[in-house]
Amino acid sequence: MFNFHHISLSVTDLDKSMEFYSGFGFKKILQWEADDNALSIAHLKLKESILELFCFADPRPAPESMKKLETDLPVIGIRHFGIQVDSLREAKNFIIKNGYAEEIEINKGKTGIDYFFIKDPDGIFVELVQDERGL
């Protein structure tokens, strides 16, 4: 009856964010612009999941607590989203080679998956995971 459809992010530069996420295989499937240019929306698709990007002409900055993972995670609400990869080592090499991040530490999660975090152009956390648990 239910299936996950999308996650939404507010960004400061729609083109920059679309370029960033296209590096992970997301493809633009829809873009909408308000007549007064106050809002732009893009839908990017990766397999069956949609990433919805909102870009307001007058955005509000994120709170300081969102800038560090250790202060962001305890705050109630959506904290990040994950992208699954077959190999974290290959993903790490790709990310460093393409300038998405300079230093990456692969971690073993408390739930049994290996992961690392990077930030998108607006500082939003994106988790890359190698999940071989077979859940």
N, CA, C and O atoms as CSV, one atom per row, in Angstrom:
chain,resi,resn,atom,element,x,y,z
A,1,MET,N,N,0.814,-1.198,0.000
A,1,MET,CA,C,0.000,0.000,0.000
A,1,MET,C,C,0.858,1.262,0.000
A,1,MET,O,O,0.489,2.250,-0.635
A,2,PHE,N,N,1.995,1.251,0.700
A,2,PHE,CA,C,2.842,2.432,0.794
A,2,PHE,C,C,4.223,2.153,0.223
A,2,PHE,O,O,4.730,1.034,0.299
A,3,ASN,N,N,4.818,3.185,-0.346
A,3,ASN,CA,C,6.171,3.092,-0.868
A,3,ASN,C,C,6.820,4.464,-0.734
A,3,ASN,O,O,6.167,5.482,-0.963
A,4,PHE,N,N,8.074,4.500,-0.371
A,4,PHE,CA,C,8.774,5.776,-0.259
A,4,PHE,C,C,8.778,6.483,-1.608
A,4,PHE,O,O,9.014,5.849,-2.636
A,5,HIS,N,N,8.518,7.804,-1.617
A,5,HIS,CA,C,8.444,8.556,-2.858
A,5,HIS,C,C,9.567,9.568,-3.007
A,5,HIS,O,O,10.307,9.518,-3.990
A,6,HIS,N,N,9.719,10.510,-2.031
A,6,HIS,CA,C,10.738,11.533,-2.197
A,6,HIS,C,C,11.176,12.121,-0.868
A,6,HIS,O,O,10.534,11.938,0.166
A,7,ILE,N,N,12.277,12.824,-0.931
A,7,ILE,CA,C,12.748,13.657,0.165
A,7,ILE,C,C,12.966,15.038,-0.430
A,7,ILE,O,O,13.321,15.162,-1.602
A,8,SER,N,N,12.757,16.071,0.368
A,8,SER,CA,C,12.837,17.442,-0.133
A,8,SER,C,C,13.924,18.218,0.607
A,8,SER,O,O,14.070,18.098,1.824
A,9,LEU,N,N,14.674,19.006,-0.137
A,9,LEU,CA,C,15.706,19.872,0.423
A,9,LEU,C,C,15.483,21.292,-0.065
A,9,LEU,O,O,15.082,21.501,-1.210
A,10,SER,N,N,15.737,22.261,0.785
A,10,SER,CA,C,15.770,23.658,0.349
A,10,SER,C,C,17.218,24.034,0.121
A,10,SER,O,O,18.072,23.789,0.972
A,11,VAL,N,N,17.495,24.631,-1.029
A,11,VAL,CA,C,18.867,24.946,-1.433
A,11,VAL,C,C,18.977,26.416,-1.838
A,11,VAL,O,O,17.969,27.068,-2.107
A,12,THR,N,N,20.190,26.926,-1.879
A,12,THR,CA,C,20.385,28.328,-2.241
A,12,THR,C,C,20.616,28.538,-3.734
A,12,THR,O,O,20.317,29.613,-4.254
A,13,ASP,N,N,21.136,27.544,-4.427
A,13,ASP,CA,C,21.444,27.661,-5.853
A,13,ASP,C,C,21.011,26.373,-6.535
A,13,ASP,O,O,21.684,25.348,-6.421
A,14,LEU,N,N,19.889,26.424,-7.244
A,14,LEU,CA,C,19.314,25.225,-7.846
A,14,LEU,C,C,20.272,24.571,-8.835
A,14,LEU,O,O,20.440,23.352,-8.815
A,15,ASP,N,N,20.898,25.359,-9.693
A,15,ASP,CA,C,21.812,24.783,-10.686
A,15,ASP,C,C,22.999,24.098,-10.028
A,15,ASP,O,O,23.384,22.999,-10.427
A,16,LYS,N,N,23.576,24.736,-9.030
A,16,LYS,CA,C,24.722,24.163,-8.331
A,16,LYS,C,C,24.331,22.854,-7.635
A,16,LYS,O,O,25.085,21.882,-7.671
A,17,SER,N,N,23.170,22.831,-7.013
A,17,SER,CA,C,22.709,21.619,-6.335
A,17,SER,C,C,22.387,20.507,-7.335
A,17,SER,O,O,22.705,19.344,-7.089
A,18,MET,N,N,21.759,20.856,-8.460
A,18,MET,CA,C,21.461,19.838,-9.472
A,18,MET,C,C,22.757,19.243,-10.021
A,18,MET,O,O,22.838,18.036,-10.251
A,19,GLU,N,N,23.760,20.076,-10.229
A,19,GLU,CA,C,25.051,19.582,-10.708
A,19,GLU,C,C,25.685,18.651,-9.678
A,19,GLU,O,O,26.205,17.593,-10.032
A,20,PHE,N,N,25.644,19.042,-8.405
A,20,PHE,CA,C,26.199,18.227,-7.334
A,20,PHE,C,C,25.542,16.847,-7.311
A,20,PHE,O,O,26.238,15.832,-7.344
A,21,TYR,N,N,24.225,16.801,-7.256
A,21,TYR,CA,C,23.524,15.526,-7.133
A,21,TYR,C,C,23.565,14.713,-8.419
A,21,TYR,O,O,23.429,13.490,-8.367
A,22,SER,N,N,23.747,15.346,-9.559
A,22,SER,CA,C,23.879,14.583,-10.806
A,22,SER,C,C,25.144,13.729,-10.775
A,22,SER,O,O,25.207,12.694,-11.439
A,23,GLY,N,N,26.148,14.151,-10.013
A,23,GLY,CA,C,27.365,13.365,-9.873
A,23,GLY,C,C,27.129,12.008,-9.232
A,23,GLY,O,O,27.944,11.098,-9.382
A,24,PHE,N,N,26.016,11.868,-8.518
A,24,PHE,CA,C,25.665,10.600,-7.885
A,24,PHE,C,C,24.639,9.816,-8.690
A,24,PHE,O,O,24.132,8.790,-8.237
A,25,GLY,N,N,24.339,10.304,-9.881
A,25,GLY,CA,C,23.422,9.587,-10.757
A,25,GLY,C,C,22.007,10.132,-10.794
A,25,GLY,O,O,21.170,9.600,-11.523
A,26,PHE,N,N,21.711,11.178,-10.030
A,26,PHE,CA,C,20.376,11.772,-10.081
A,26,PHE,C,C,20.185,12.474,-11.421
A,26,PHE,O,O,21.082,13.168,-11.900
A,27,LYS,N,N,19.019,12.289,-12.018
A,27,LYS,CA,C,18.670,12.908,-13.303
A,27,LYS,C,C,17.474,13.827,-13.108
A,27,LYS,O,O,16.502,13.461,-12.447
A,28,LYS,N,N,17.549,15.022,-13.684
A,28,LYS,CA,C,16.416,15.952,-13.594
A,28,LYS,C,C,15.253,15.412,-14.418
A,28,LYS,O,O,15.405,15.083,-15.595
A,29,ILE,N,N,14.077,15.326,-13.770
A,29,ILE,CA,C,12.888,14.847,-14.464
A,29,ILE,C,C,11.814,15.921,-14.552
A,29,ILE,O,O,10.857,15.782,-15.314
A,30,LEU,N,N,11.968,16.996,-13.773
A,30,LEU,CA,C,10.972,18.065,-13.787
A,30,LEU,C,C,11.600,19.323,-13.196
A,30,LEU,O,O,12.387,19.256,-12.251
A,31,GLN,N,N,11.241,20.465,-13.765
A,31,GLN,CA,C,11.629,21.748,-13.170
A,31,GLN,C,C,10.473,22.721,-13.340
A,31,GLN,O,O,9.867,22.799,-14.408
A,32,TRP,N,N,10.175,23.459,-12.280
A,32,TRP,CA,C,9.076,24.420,-12.260
A,32,TRP,C,C,9.588,25.743,-11.712
A,32,TRP,O,O,10.391,25.768,-10.779
A,33,GLU,N,N,9.119,26.845,-12.295
A,33,GLU,CA,C,9.501,28.193,-11.855
A,33,GLU,C,C,8.226,29.005,-11.598
A,33,GLU,O,O,7.311,28.993,-12.422
A,34,ALA,N,N,8.162,29.701,-10.474
A,34,ALA,CA,C,7.038,30.600,-10.196
A,34,ALA,C,C,7.111,31.795,-11.140
A,34,ALA,O,O,8.199,32.228,-11.519
A,35,ASP,N,N,5.970,32.316,-11.512
A,35,ASP,CA,C,5.925,33.463,-12.419
A,35,ASP,C,C,6.705,34.662,-11.884
A,35,ASP,O,O,7.286,35.424,-12.657
A,36,ASP,N,N,6.718,34.827,-10.569
A,36,ASP,CA,C,7.435,35.963,-9.971
A,36,ASP,C,C,8.873,35.612,-9.568
A,36,ASP,O,O,9.545,36.416,-8.922
A,37,ASN,N,N,9.347,34.425,-9.944
A,37,ASN,CA,C,10.701,33.939,-9.639
A,37,ASN,C,C,10.982,33.805,-8.147
A,37,ASN,O,O,12.143,33.737,-7.744
A,38,ALA,N,N,9.934,33.766,-7.320
A,38,ALA,CA,C,10.121,33.633,-5.878
A,38,ALA,C,C,10.500,32.204,-5.476
A,38,ALA,O,O,11.055,31.980,-4.401
A,39,LEU,N,N,10.195,31.247,-6.346
A,39,LEU,CA,C,10.447,29.845,-6.027
A,39,LEU,C,C,10.701,29.048,-7.291
A,39,LEU,O,O,10.021,29.217,-8.303
A,40,SER,N,N,11.693,28.178,-7.213
A,40,SER,CA,C,11.957,27.188,-8.257
A,40,SER,C,C,11.972,25.823,-7.596
A,40,SER,O,O,12.452,25.667,-6.473
A,41,ILE,N,N,11.439,24.834,-8.305
A,41,ILE,CA,C,11.417,23.466,-7.792
A,41,ILE,C,C,11.943,22.542,-8.885
A,41,ILE,O,O,11.582,22.669,-10.055
A,42,ALA,N,N,12.801,21.612,-8.480
A,42,ALA,CA,C,13.284,20.589,-9.408
A,42,ALA,C,C,13.096,19.231,-8.769
A,42,ALA,O,O,13.272,19.069,-7.561
A,43,HIS,N,N,12.738,18.258,-9.585
A,43,HIS,CA,C,12.702,16.865,-9.152
A,43,HIS,C,C,13.836,16.137,-9.855
A,43,HIS,O,O,13.961,16.183,-11.079
A,44,LEU,N,N,14.659,15.466,-9.059
A,44,LEU,CA,C,15.756,14.651,-9.568
A,44,LEU,C,C,15.458,13.210,-9.185
A,44,LEU,O,O,14.985,12.948,-8.079
A,45,LYS,N,N,15.726,12.285,-10.078
A,45,LYS,CA,C,15.379,10.887,-9.810
A,45,LYS,C,C,16.622,10.012,-9.860
A,45,LYS,O,O,17.478,10.164,-10.732
A,46,LEU,N,N,16.700,9.091,-8.902
A,46,LEU,CA,C,17.740,8.068,-8.854
A,46,LEU,C,C,17.027,6.748,-8.637
A,46,LEU,O,O,16.493,6.494,-7.557
A,47,LYS,N,N,17.018,5.918,-9.646
A,47,LYS,CA,C,16.249,4.675,-9.641
A,47,LYS,C,C,14.792,4.999,-9.327
A,47,LYS,O,O,14.138,5.671,-10.125
A,48,GLU,N,N,14.259,4.544,-8.187
A,48,GLU,CA,C,12.849,4.786,-7.873
A,48,GLU,C,C,12.635,5.935,-6.890
A,48,GLU,O,O,11.494,6.220,-6.527
A,49,SER,N,N,13.697,6.597,-6.453
A,49,SER,CA,C,13.577,7.666,-5.460
A,49,SER,C,C,13.707,9.036,-6.106
A,49,SER,O,O,14.446,9.223,-7.072
A,50,ILE,N,N,12.971,9.983,-5.550
A,50,ILE,CA,C,12.987,11.349,-6.065
A,50,ILE,C,C,13.555,12.280,-5.000
A,50,ILE,O,O,13.197,12.196,-3.825
A,51,LEU,N,N,14.433,13.156,-5.427
A,51,LEU,CA,C,14.963,14.223,-4.595
A,51,LEU,C,C,14.337,15.514,-5.095
A,51,LEU,O,O,14.550,15.918,-6.238
A,52,GLU,N,N,13.564,16.156,-4.231
A,52,GLU,CA,C,12.876,17.393,-4.595
A,52,GLU,C,C,13.677,18.563,-4.025
A,52,GLU,O,O,13.925,18.633,-2.822
A,53,LEU,N,N,14.075,19.474,-4.902
A,53,LEU,CA,C,14.860,20.637,-4.490
A,53,LEU,C,C,14.016,21.898,-4.589
A,53,LEU,O,O,13.463,22.203,-5.645
A,54,PHE,N,N,13.923,22.624,-3.488
A,54,PHE,CA,C,13.251,23.921,-3.445
A,54,PHE,C,C,14.324,25.001,-3.423
A,54,PHE,O,O,15.295,24.898,-2.674
A,55,CYS,N,N,14.156,26.025,-4.233
A,55,CYS,CA,C,15.079,27.151,-4.223
A,55,CYS,C,C,14.255,28.442,-4.173
A,55,CYS,O,O,13.631,28.837,-5.158
A,56,PHE,N,N,14.269,29.082,-3.011
A,56,PHE,CA,C,13.523,30.319,-2.802
A,56,PHE,C,C,14.405,31.511,-3.131
A,56,PHE,O,O,15.611,31.474,-2.889
A,57,ALA,N,N,13.825,32.558,-3.673
A,57,ALA,CA,C,14.573,33.775,-3.993
A,57,ALA,C,C,15.099,34.441,-2.729
A,57,ALA,O,O,16.130,35.114,-2.756
A,58,ASP,N,N,14.386,34.250,-1.620
A,58,ASP,CA,C,14.781,34.856,-0.347
A,58,ASP,C,C,14.900,33.767,0.727
A,58,ASP,O,O,14.061,33.685,1.624
A,59,PRO,N,N,15.948,32.926,0.633
A,59,PRO,CA,C,16.067,31.815,1.585
A,59,PRO,C,C,16.491,32.290,2.977
A,59,PRO,O,O,17.086,33.355,3.138
A,60,ARG,N,N,16.169,31.473,3.965
A,60,ARG,CA,C,16.600,31.722,5.344
A,60,ARG,C,C,17.762,30.786,5.648
A,60,ARG,O,O,17.701,29.604,5.308
A,61,PRO,N,N,18.804,31.282,6.271
A,61,PRO,CA,C,19.951,30.406,6.561
A,61,PRO,C,C,19.601,29.323,7.586
A,61,PRO,O,O,18.736,29.511,8.441
A,62,ALA,N,N,20.283,28.206,7.479
A,62,ALA,CA,C,20.108,27.110,8.434
A,62,ALA,C,C,20.705,27.502,9.775
A,62,ALA,O,O,21.636,28.306,9.819
A,63,PRO,N,N,20.190,26.954,10.868
A,63,PRO,CA,C,20.763,27.266,12.176
A,63,PRO,C,C,22.199,26.743,12.304
A,63,PRO,O,O,22.587,25.795,11.622
A,64,GLU,N,N,22.969,27.366,13.174
A,64,GLU,CA,C,24.369,26.981,13.377
A,64,GLU,C,C,24.514,25.511,13.757
A,64,GLU,O,O,25.509,24.876,13.405
A,65,SER,N,N,23.526,24.961,14.474
A,65,SER,CA,C,23.619,23.571,14.929
A,65,SER,C,C,23.697,22.578,13.768
A,65,SER,O,O,24.161,21.453,13.953
A,66,MET,N,N,23.253,22.975,12.581
A,66,MET,CA,C,23.269,22.072,11.430
A,66,MET,C,C,24.640,21.957,10.776
A,66,MET,O,O,24.819,21.131,9.881
A,67,LYS,N,N,25.593,22.746,11.188
A,67,LYS,CA,C,26.892,22.767,10.524
A,67,LYS,C,C,27.819,21.621,10.932
A,67,LYS,O,O,28.765,21.298,10.214
A,68,LYS,N,N,27.547,21.007,12.085
A,68,LYS,CA,C,28.370,19.889,12.552
A,68,LYS,C,C,27.464,18.708,12.849
A,68,LYS,O,O,26.391,18.860,13.433
A,69,LEU,N,N,27.908,17.535,12.440
A,69,LEU,CA,C,27.104,16.334,12.612
A,69,LEU,C,C,26.747,16.097,14.074
A,69,LEU,O,O,25.615,15.725,14.383
A,70,GLU,N,N,27.696,16.309,14.970
A,70,GLU,CA,C,27.441,16.025,16.386
A,70,GLU,C,C,26.414,16.966,17.019
A,70,GLU,O,O,25.792,16.608,18.019
A,71,THR,N,N,26.226,18.164,16.456
A,71,THR,CA,C,25.199,19.064,16.984
A,71,THR,C,C,23.914,18.989,16.161
A,71,THR,O,O,22.861,19.440,16.612
A,72,ASP,N,N,23.995,18.426,14.968
A,72,ASP,CA,C,22.820,18.319,14.108
A,72,ASP,C,C,21.981,17.082,14.429
A,72,ASP,O,O,20.754,17.166,14.474
A,73,LEU,N,N,22.622,15.947,14.652
A,73,LEU,CA,C,21.881,14.698,14.849
A,73,LEU,C,C,20.902,14.721,16.017
A,73,LEU,O,O,19.821,14.149,15.881
A,74,PRO,N,N,21.211,15.350,17.170
A,74,PRO,CA,C,20.250,15.331,18.284
A,74,PRO,C,C,18.993,16.187,18.066
A,74,PRO,O,O,18.026,16.055,18.816
A,75,VAL,N,N,18.996,17.054,17.059
A,75,VAL,CA,C,17.846,17.926,16.812
A,75,VAL,C,C,16.729,17.108,16.162
A,75,VAL,O,O,16.971,16.352,15.221
A,76,ILE,N,N,15.515,17.265,16.668
A,76,ILE,CA,C,14.370,16.523,16.131
A,76,ILE,C,C,14.106,16.959,14.687
A,76,ILE,O,O,14.151,18.149,14.373
A,77,GLY,N,N,13.834,15.995,13.822
A,77,GLY,CA,C,13.529,16.281,12.422
A,77,GLY,C,C,14.418,15.468,11.496
A,77,GLY,O,O,15.230,14.663,11.953
A,78,ILE,N,N,14.267,15.676,10.212
A,78,ILE,CA,C,15.103,14.971,9.235
A,78,ILE,C,C,16.514,15.537,9.328
A,78,ILE,O,O,16.700,16.752,9.256
A,79,ARG,N,N,17.494,14.682,9.484
A,79,ARG,CA,C,18.871,15.128,9.695
A,79,ARG,C,C,19.758,14.937,8.470
A,79,ARG,O,O,20.679,15.725,8.255
A,80,HIS,N,N,19.507,13.932,7.679
A,80,HIS,CA,C,20.301,13.675,6.477
A,80,HIS,C,C,19.584,12.602,5.672
A,80,HIS,O,O,18.556,12.077,6.102
A,81,PHE,N,N,20.119,12.282,4.522
A,81,PHE,CA,C,19.621,11.128,3.787
A,81,PHE,C,C,20.809,10.327,3.286
A,81,PHE,O,O,21.915,10.852,3.152
A,82,GLY,N,N,20.575,9.066,3.013
A,82,GLY,CA,C,21.657,8.175,2.627
A,82,GLY,C,C,21.546,7.729,1.186
A,82,GLY,O,O,20.455,7.553,0.643
A,83,ILE,N,N,22.717,7.552,0.581
A,83,ILE,CA,C,22.824,7.002,-0.769
A,83,ILE,C,C,23.629,5.713,-0.652
A,83,ILE,O,O,24.745,5.716,-0.133
A,84,GLN,N,N,23.060,4.615,-1.133
A,84,GLN,CA,C,23.746,3.326,-1.047
A,84,GLN,C,C,24.716,3.158,-2.205
A,84,GLN,O,O,24.429,3.536,-3.340
A,85,VAL,N,N,25.875,2.580,-1.889
A,85,VAL,CA,C,26.891,2.285,-2.895
A,85,VAL,C,C,27.333,0.836,-2.737
A,85,VAL,O,O,27.169,0.242,-1.671
A,86,ASP,N,N,27.887,0.277,-3.791
A,86,ASP,CA,C,28.416,-1.085,-3.721
A,86,ASP,C,C,29.740,-1.130,-2.977
A,86,ASP,O,O,30.034,-2.096,-2.272
A,87,SER,N,N,30.545,-0.071,-3.137
A,87,SER,CA,C,31.864,-0.029,-2.515
A,87,SER,C,C,32.138,1.369,-1.972
A,87,SER,O,O,32.212,2.338,-2.729
A,88,LEU,N,N,32.289,1.463,-0.648
A,88,LEU,CA,C,32.610,2.763,-0.059
A,88,LEU,C,C,33.999,3.239,-0.478
A,88,LEU,O,O,34.219,4.439,-0.641
A,89,ARG,N,N,34.919,2.322,-0.651
A,89,ARG,CA,C,36.276,2.723,-1.069
A,89,ARG,C,C,36.235,3.369,-2.460
A,89,ARG,O,O,36.870,4.398,-2.692
A,90,GLU,N,N,35.483,2.754,-3.383
A,90,GLU,CA,C,35.347,3.340,-4.714
A,90,GLU,C,C,34.621,4.680,-4.643
A,90,GLU,O,O,35.003,5.632,-5.323
A,91,ALA,N,N,33.577,4.756,-3.821
A,91,ALA,CA,C,32.833,6.010,-3.662
A,91,ALA,C,C,33.735,7.084,-3.071
A,91,ALA,O,O,33.700,8.235,-3.508
A,92,LYS,N,N,34.540,6.719,-2.083
A,92,LYS,CA,C,35.479,7.664,-1.465
A,92,LYS,C,C,36.446,8.208,-2.515
A,92,LYS,O,O,36.667,9.416,-2.593
A,93,ASN,N,N,37.017,7.320,-3.315
A,93,ASN,CA,C,37.943,7.751,-4.369
A,93,ASN,C,C,37.261,8.674,-5.372
A,93,ASN,O,O,37.835,9.686,-5.774
A,94,PHE,N,N,36.033,8.331,-5.780
A,94,PHE,CA,C,35.262,9.153,-6.716
A,94,PHE,C,C,35.020,10.548,-6.138
A,94,PHE,O,O,35.205,11.553,-6.825
A,95,ILE,N,N,34.609,10.600,-4.884
A,95,ILE,CA,C,34.269,11.871,-4.243
A,95,ILE,C,C,35.495,12.768,-4.106
A,95,ILE,O,O,35.421,13.968,-4.370
A,96,ILE,N,N,36.604,12.199,-3.700
A,96,ILE,CA,C,37.829,12.994,-3.560
A,96,ILE,C,C,38.323,13.431,-4.935
A,96,ILE,O,O,38.682,14.594,-5.118
A,97,LYS,N,N,38.346,12.520,-5.898
A,97,LYS,CA,C,38.808,12.836,-7.260
A,97,LYS,C,C,37.985,13.951,-7.896
A,97,LYS,O,O,38.522,14.785,-8.626
A,98,ASN,N,N,36.661,13.967,-7.617
A,98,ASN,CA,C,35.771,14.951,-8.225
A,98,ASN,C,C,35.555,16.200,-7.372
A,98,ASN,O,O,34.736,17.053,-7.715
A,99,GLY,N,N,36.286,16.308,-6.266
A,99,GLY,CA,C,36.266,17.525,-5.465
A,99,GLY,C,C,35.045,17.720,-4.584
A,99,GLY,O,O,34.784,18.841,-4.147
A,100,TYR,N,N,34.282,16.658,-4.307
A,100,TYR,CA,C,33.127,16.781,-3.419
A,100,TYR,C,C,33.562,16.927,-1.963
A,100,TYR,O,O,32.867,17.557,-1.167
A,101,ALA,N,N,34.696,16.353,-1.618
A,101,ALA,CA,C,35.251,16.444,-0.271
A,101,ALA,C,C,36.750,16.164,-0.367
A,101,ALA,O,O,37.217,15.537,-1.318
A,102,GLU,N,N,37.485,16.633,0.619
A,102,GLU,CA,C,38.931,16.421,0.613
A,102,GLU,C,C,39.354,15.262,1.502
A,102,GLU,O,O,40.204,14.459,1.118
A,103,GLU,N,N,38.770,15.175,2.678
A,103,GLU,CA,C,39.106,14.111,3.611
A,103,GLU,C,C,37.846,13.343,3.968
A,103,GLU,O,O,36.800,13.931,4.245
A,104,ILE,N,N,37.960,12.021,3.960
A,104,ILE,CA,C,36.820,11.163,4.263
A,104,ILE,C,C,37.292,10.042,5.165
A,104,ILE,O,O,38.308,9.397,4.906
A,105,GLU,N,N,36.537,9.821,6.227
A,105,GLU,CA,C,36.808,8.708,7.119
A,105,GLU,C,C,35.642,7.736,7.056
A,105,GLU,O,O,34.504,8.101,7.352
A,106,ILE,N,N,35.929,6.495,6.667
A,106,ILE,CA,C,34.900,5.461,6.633
A,106,ILE,C,C,34.710,4.941,8.058
A,106,ILE,O,O,35.678,4.618,8.746
A,107,ASN,N,N,33.460,4.867,8.486
A,107,ASN,CA,C,33.120,4.455,9.843
A,107,ASN,C,C,32.269,3.199,9.830
A,107,ASN,O,O,31.604,2.899,8.838
A,108,LYS,N,N,32.293,2.460,10.945
A,108,LYS,CA,C,31.418,1.308,11.143
A,108,LYS,C,C,30.268,1.784,12.022
A,108,LYS,O,O,30.492,2.201,13.158
A,109,GLY,N,N,29.043,1.728,11.512
A,109,GLY,CA,C,27.889,2.213,12.250
A,109,GLY,C,C,27.423,1.265,13.339
A,109,GLY,O,O,27.684,0.063,13.294
A,110,LYS,N,N,26.744,1.815,14.297
A,110,LYS,CA,C,26.186,1.029,15.401
A,110,LYS,C,C,25.135,0.039,14.905
A,110,LYS,O,O,24.844,-0.944,15.586
A,111,THR,N,N,24.561,0.288,13.725
A,111,THR,CA,C,23.547,-0.608,13.165
A,111,THR,C,C,24.142,-1.625,12.191
A,111,THR,O,O,23.404,-2.369,11.545
A,112,GLY,N,N,25.474,-1.660,12.083
A,112,GLY,CA,C,26.139,-2.683,11.295
A,112,GLY,C,C,26.479,-2.321,9.866
A,112,GLY,O,O,26.876,-3.194,9.094
A,113,ILE,N,N,26.337,-1.063,9.487
A,113,ILE,CA,C,26.713,-0.683,8.125
A,113,ILE,C,C,27.919,0.254,8.156
A,113,ILE,O,O,28.116,1.008,9.109
A,114,ASP,N,N,28.713,0.189,7.101
A,114,ASP,CA,C,29.828,1.111,6.945
A,114,ASP,C,C,29.316,2.349,6.229
A,114,ASP,O,O,28.441,2.263,5.368
A,115,TYR,N,N,29.871,3.508,6.594
A,115,TYR,CA,C,29.350,4.768,6.061
A,115,TYR,C,C,30.392,5.874,6.160
A,115,TYR,O,O,31.398,5.751,6.859
A,116,PHE,N,N,30.119,6.959,5.437
A,116,PHE,CA,C,30.780,8.244,5.658
A,116,PHE,C,C,29.838,9.341,5.218
A,116,PHE,O,O,28.903,9.115,4.449
A,117,PHE,N,N,30.101,10.534,5.720
A,117,PHE,CA,C,29.280,11.696,5.401
A,117,PHE,C,C,30.066,12.688,4.559
A,117,PHE,O,O,31.279,12.835,4.712
A,118,ILE,N,N,29.354,13.362,3.671
A,118,ILE,CA,C,29.861,14.541,2.981
A,118,ILE,C,C,28.770,15.602,3.102
A,118,ILE,O,O,27.679,15.328,3.603
A,119,LYS,N,N,29.072,16.807,2.644
A,119,LYS,CA,C,28.076,17.876,2.630
A,119,LYS,C,C,27.831,18.322,1.201
A,119,LYS,O,O,28.742,18.328,0.374
A,120,ASP,N,N,26.582,18.696,0.918
A,120,ASP,CA,C,26.257,19.239,-0.397
A,120,ASP,C,C,26.642,20.724,-0.436
A,120,ASP,O,O,27.171,21.232,0.553
A,121,PRO,N,N,26.399,21.425,-1.528
A,121,PRO,CA,C,26.820,22.836,-1.615
A,121,PRO,C,C,26.232,23.748,-0.534
A,121,PRO,O,O,26.794,24.808,-0.257
A,122,ASP,N,N,25.115,23.357,0.079
A,122,ASP,CA,C,24.509,24.162,1.140
A,122,ASP,C,C,24.846,23.648,2.533
A,122,ASP,O,O,24.301,24.138,3.522
A,123,GLY,N,N,25.741,22.665,2.622
A,123,GLY,CA,C,26.130,22.133,3.918
A,123,GLY,C,C,25.191,21.061,4.449
A,123,GLY,O,O,25.289,20.681,5.616
A,124,ILE,N,N,24.284,20.566,3.616
A,124,ILE,CA,C,23.363,19.507,4.030
A,124,ILE,C,C,24.126,18.181,4.025
A,124,ILE,O,O,24.812,17.856,3.056
A,125,PHE,N,N,24.001,17.418,5.117
A,125,PHE,CA,C,24.704,16.150,5.223
A,125,PHE,C,C,24.098,15.104,4.303
A,125,PHE,O,O,22.880,14.941,4.239
A,126,VAL,N,N,24.978,14.392,3.584
A,126,VAL,CA,C,24.610,13.261,2.743
A,126,VAL,C,C,25.469,12.094,3.216
A,126,VAL,O,O,26.695,12.190,3.262
A,127,GLU,N,N,24.814,10.995,3.565
A,127,GLU,CA,C,25.526,9.812,4.053
A,127,GLU,C,C,25.652,8.817,2.912
A,127,GLU,O,O,24.670,8.516,2.234
A,128,LEU,N,N,26.840,8.312,2.702
A,128,LEU,CA,C,27.044,7.231,1.735
A,128,LEU,C,C,27.239,5.962,2.539
A,128,LEU,O,O,28.054,5.913,3.461
A,129,VAL,N,N,26.479,4.931,2.179
A,129,VAL,CA,C,26.488,3.685,2.947
A,129,VAL,C,C,26.755,2.484,2.059
A,129,VAL,O,O,26.337,2.424,0.902
A,130,GLN,N,N,27.472,1.520,2.649
A,130,GLN,CA,C,27.649,0.209,2.037
A,130,GLN,C,C,26.935,-0.759,2.966
A,130,GLN,O,O,27.462,-1.122,4.018
A,131,ASP,N,N,25.744,-1.172,2.579
A,131,ASP,CA,C,24.892,-1.987,3.440
A,131,ASP,C,C,24.812,-3.404,2.895
A,131,ASP,O,O,24.141,-3.671,1.898
A,132,GLU,N,N,25.502,-4.291,3.564
A,132,GLU,CA,C,25.526,-5.697,3.124
A,132,GLU,C,C,24.816,-6.605,4.122
A,132,GLU,O,O,25.111,-7.798,4.194
A,133,ARG,N,N,23.880,-6.047,4.894
A,133,ARG,CA,C,23.190,-6.817,5.914
A,133,ARG,C,C,22.098,-7.696,5.341
A,133,ARG,O,O,21.672,-8.647,5.995
A,134,GLY,N,N,21.634,-7.405,4.136
A,134,GLY,CA,C,20.591,-8.218,3.518
A,134,GLY,C,C,19.233,-8.067,4.177
A,134,GLY,O,O,18.440,-9.009,4.190
A,135,LEU,N,N,18.963,-6.913,4.714
A,135,LEU,CA,C,17.660,-6.664,5.372
A,135,LEU,C,C,16.553,-6.499,4.362
A,135,LEU,O,O,15.401,-6.285,4.738
